Amino acid sequence: MHGQFGSVIITFDDKVFIISPLEDLSAVLIQSTETNATFTAIFEGLWSVSKKYKDVVKLK
């Protein structure tokens, strides 16, 4: 999946910052505790099931 995402998502405080730097440069800042919690939960869920990079490199 590396390289398939054209946007960057940054979560901090009670905010979610989405930047799309490719074709149409745009950015959205959402200030919402609930939205931040949702994006944080998605990240933590994916992080918890991810393999370590060194293990992925060995598989190739």
ABEGO torsion letter per residue (X at the ends): XBGABABBBBBBEABBBBBBABABBBBBBBBBAAAAAAAAAAAAAAAAABBBAAAAAAAX
